[in-house]
Amino acid sequence: MIREAERATATTTAGVTDEGAVRSSGARSTLERDRRRLFLPFVLPALVLYLVFFIGPALAAVWISFTRWNGSTDAEWVGTRNYEVLVDDPVFHTAFVNTLLILVVVGVVVFVIAFGLTMVLREMRGRNAVRSILFTPYMVSAIVLSILWGFIFQYDGLVNSLLEAFGMEPVKWLSAGNLMPMILLGMVWINVGLYAMIILAAVDRIPNQYYEDAALAGTNSLQRFFYVTLPMTWDVVAVAATLWTINSLKIFEFIFAFGGTTTDLPSTDVWNSALFVYGMSFGGRTPAYAFGYASAAAVLMLILFAVFVILLRRIMRREPIEF
């Protein structure tokens, strides 16, 4: 009797389990059908906009890069001629070097300062107010910042006034030889707040127990940075470095406004890739409105920076640390 009751109970339990599995499978199938049904109305509009306003113009730029076209007459197919001229163009070489300077020099300085600010702010009271102050330059228009930066460093500006107050000679900060370093310094000032906020958000999620254990082990602040902070924020740092690599290719307004005026382009000595493309397209260079040549420069710079991003992601790839 007992064995029969046990068999009956097992059969009933198995039946309930099978019925629950069938219901669960049916619910999953319904959910999958709902997802497929909702995919098109939600994703298709964004996909169409992406194709029309990004992929389409990008493919058109690639085609235009193989032509000679001034925007009004019929495009003339010239094959790889634009790319061949680019390789020997000293202005393009200067623009490429300046773009690399922005990428590497400004990037390294921004991340070093951002990490330094992060370690200071982590222990500071009222750090939210300091965060807002640091982030302000990134929220303000680049044109406004360029005017302010020029006011600070012009010959009779704020910095030289302070130098004269201490009995020192004023410096021509905005002379031709100093213009590019001042642009790089301005880029640091604008971007350091954003990346400090990104890194600080990553540091905030690290439990204090790790820092306390490291302190009990006799480590100093620098050792705690390399053994605790950096490894545990590495995934965020990798994403931020990729973001900076992409953004450094697109910097335009600050250099355009700070290095020249709204009607005259700045000297080609401070051109970066974005200014080169603009200058060749609309800047009154000879030949004027060389859209094919400018498109070739844009395509070439895009390919080079895509390679940089891929290499950067490979170099910074690590297994994520879970905590």
Buried (B, 14 or more C-beta within 10 A) or exposed (E): EEEEEEEEEEEEEEEEEEEEEEEEEEEEEEEEEEEEEEEEEEEEEEEEEEEEEEEEEEEEBBBBBBBBBBEEEEBEEBEEBBBEBBEEBEBBEBBBEBBBBBBEBBBEBBBEBBBEBBBEBBEEEEBEEBBEEBBEBBEEEBBEBBEBBBEBBBEEBEBBEEEEEEEEEBEEBBEEEBBBEBBBBBBBBBBBBBBBBBBBEBBEEBEEEBBEEBBEEEBEEEEBBEBBBEBBBBBBBBBBBBBBBEBBBEBBBBBBBBBBEEEEBBEBBBBBBBBBBBBBBBBEBEEEBBBBBBBBBBBBBBEBBEEBBEEBBEEBEEEEEEE
